[in-house]
Amino acid sequence: MRSRSADPERGSATAELAVALPAVALVLALCLAGVQLGARQVGLEDAAADAARALGRGDGAGEASAIAGRNAPGATLAVTSEPPFVCAMLTAPSGGLLAGIRLRAESCALDGGR
């Protein structure tokens, strides 16, 4: 009959992996959520620039809002005008794992359409 105390380290690597695996998965999920957050911010900045250009051309706030909505779904548009510029500010929830974070992007263009 074999003794159970022959190898006291037997199975310790499996136990350590079982303890560490959830932490590794959480770090990986947070890293992926950070990449998604960055991509959403870049898209929001592009949409703000497109909306500001539309406002600068003389399009109405409704058209600029539609452009922003196509490029950044769920974003809300606020328009400000400080001659000679017209500015578009978009805010949107980040969504996903980091849904509590609100993103904001602002872009201005020359107000040449008015």
C-alpha positions as CSV (number, residue, x, y, z in Angstrom):
1,M,0.0,0.0,0.0
2,R,1.3,3.5,-0.9
3,S,1.7,6.1,1.7
4,R,-0.4,9.3,1.2
5,S,2.4,11.4,2.6
6,A,4.9,10.3,0.0
7,D,4.5,13.6,-2.0
8,P,3.1,16.4,0.1
9,E,3.4,18.9,-2.8
10,R,1.1,16.8,-5.1
11,G,-1.7,18.9,-6.5
12,S,-0.4,22.3,-5.2
13,A,0.0,23.7,-8.7
14,T,-3.6,22.9,-9.6
15,A,-4.8,24.6,-6.4
16,E,-2.6,27.7,-7.1
17,L,-3.9,27.9,-10.7
18,A,-7.5,27.6,-9.5
19,V,-6.9,30.6,-7.1
20,A,-5.1,32.7,-9.7
21,L,-7.2,32.1,-12.8
22,P,-10.2,34.3,-11.7
23,A,-7.8,37.2,-11.1
24,V,-6.1,36.7,-14.5
25,A,-9.5,36.6,-16.2
26,L,-10.6,39.8,-14.4
27,V,-7.4,41.7,-15.5
28,L,-7.9,40.5,-19.0
29,A,-11.6,41.6,-19.0
30,L,-10.6,45.1,-17.7
31,C,-7.9,45.4,-20.4
32,L,-10.3,44.5,-23.1
33,A,-12.9,47.0,-21.7
34,G,-10.2,49.7,-21.7
35,V,-9.5,49.1,-25.4
36,Q,-13.2,49.2,-26.1
37,L,-13.5,52.5,-24.2
38,G,-10.7,54.0,-26.2
39,A,-12.3,52.9,-29.5
40,R,-15.6,54.4,-28.4
41,Q,-13.9,57.7,-27.5
42,V,-12.2,57.9,-30.9
43,G,-15.5,57.3,-32.6
44,L,-17.1,60.0,-30.5
45,E,-14.4,62.5,-31.5
46,D,-14.8,61.7,-35.2
47,A,-18.6,62.1,-34.9
48,A,-18.1,65.5,-33.1
49,A,-15.8,66.7,-35.9
50,D,-18.3,65.6,-38.5
51,A,-21.2,67.4,-36.7
52,A,-19.1,70.5,-36.3
53,R,-18.3,70.6,-40.0
54,A,-22.0,70.2,-40.8
55,L,-22.8,73.1,-38.5
56,G,-20.0,75.2,-40.1
57,R,-21.5,74.5,-43.6
58,G,-24.8,76.0,-42.4
59,D,-26.7,72.7,-41.8
60,G,-29.2,72.8,-39.0
61,A,-28.7,71.2,-35.6
62,G,-31.1,68.5,-36.6
63,E,-28.9,67.5,-39.5
64,A,-25.8,67.6,-37.3
65,S,-27.5,65.5,-34.7
66,A,-28.4,62.9,-37.4
67,I,-24.8,62.8,-38.6
68,A,-23.6,62.4,-35.0
69,G,-26.2,59.7,-34.3
70,R,-25.1,57.7,-37.4
71,N,-21.4,57.8,-36.3
72,A,-21.9,57.5,-32.6
73,P,-25.1,55.8,-31.6
74,G,-26.6,56.9,-28.3
75,A,-24.7,60.2,-28.2
76,T,-26.4,63.5,-27.4
77,L,-25.4,66.7,-29.2
78,A,-25.0,70.2,-27.7
79,V,-24.3,73.1,-30.0
80,T,-22.5,76.3,-29.0
81,S,-21.6,79.3,-31.1
82,E,-18.7,81.7,-30.4
83,P,-18.1,83.7,-33.5
84,P,-16.4,82.9,-35.8
85,F,-16.7,79.3,-34.6
86,V,-19.5,76.9,-34.1
87,C,-18.9,73.9,-31.7
88,A,-20.4,70.5,-31.3
89,M,-20.1,68.7,-28.0
90,L,-21.1,65.0,-27.9
91,T,-21.6,63.0,-24.7
92,A,-22.4,59.3,-24.6
93,P,-22.3,56.4,-22.1
94,S,-19.3,54.1,-22.6
95,G,-21.3,50.8,-22.3
96,G,-19.9,47.4,-21.7
97,L,-18.0,46.5,-18.5
98,L,-17.2,50.2,-17.8
99,A,-20.7,51.5,-18.4
100,G,-20.6,54.0,-15.5
101,I,-18.1,56.2,-17.4
102,R,-19.5,59.0,-19.5
103,L,-17.5,60.0,-22.6
104,R,-17.3,63.5,-24.0
105,A,-15.9,64.9,-27.2
106,E,-15.9,68.5,-28.6
107,S,-15.0,69.9,-31.9
108,C,-15.3,73.3,-33.5
109,A,-15.4,74.6,-37.1
110,L,-15.5,78.0,-38.8
111,D,-19.0,79.2,-39.1
112,G,-18.9,80.0,-42.8
113,G,-22.4,78.9,-43.7
114,R,-24.2,81.8,-42.1
